[in-house]
């Protein structure tokens, strides 16, 4: 999305009706489509009526949707690639000092982690854990840089429950498993800007089928956030060319621990059984390594 649109939306988002918020999240996640597609097609993809797109533009101070679309088209013509632009902006900061840039990156990460300890985040974590604990099945989805976080959460959950399913099938079949999901299930989705199209579309489809959504994402404007779901919002700012995922990993770790804690006797029994299996398979080196 354009900087102008982002500034306006940040100040007015909370006051918008739910359908306009839904449309705004879609626009924020699809700036290229805003510039290139018709308003009617955009409304269809966002899951709203075309009139909602017009009313949203007017609520944000534009003469109409065409003015908003033209702004995005102009930005698209002028924009360099995102990664190249971020590298150009950030890499020269400490070009003469690797230690200087490392110090900055570690300081940013420290501040981000400290900032997670808010009442809002703690409440969201409690709600998210409750959703996962009560779910019949837990589907976990994240692609590109977010895949590692999704995989890590699935791995941690798989140690204590057989209800977790990672959507990463070979041959592009990973999302097929969602066809078996329903209102008793949860889709845990991880994604940060720029949002991966397949993840956004899968989340929208899950919402339409009343599957509960727990979203680990980077903004309250994220298209992954569901109106009736739980949002875990983490910072991703970095002194490098790629966004930081450390806060997301920490939230995933915390969430897995909360789920395990809810079934403490069962958790211990399953972990003991896993230990016996790993020992039988000689999975790990059990003797000390001489240095």
Helices and strands as residue ranges (DSSP letters): H 3-12, G 13-15, H 18-29, H 31-36, H 39-46, H 50-59, H 65-78, H 82-90, G 91-94, H 98-115, H 119-134, E 138-141, G 144-146, H 147-158, E 164-166, G 174-180, E 186-190, H 197-208, E 212-217, E 230-233, H 246-262, H 264-280
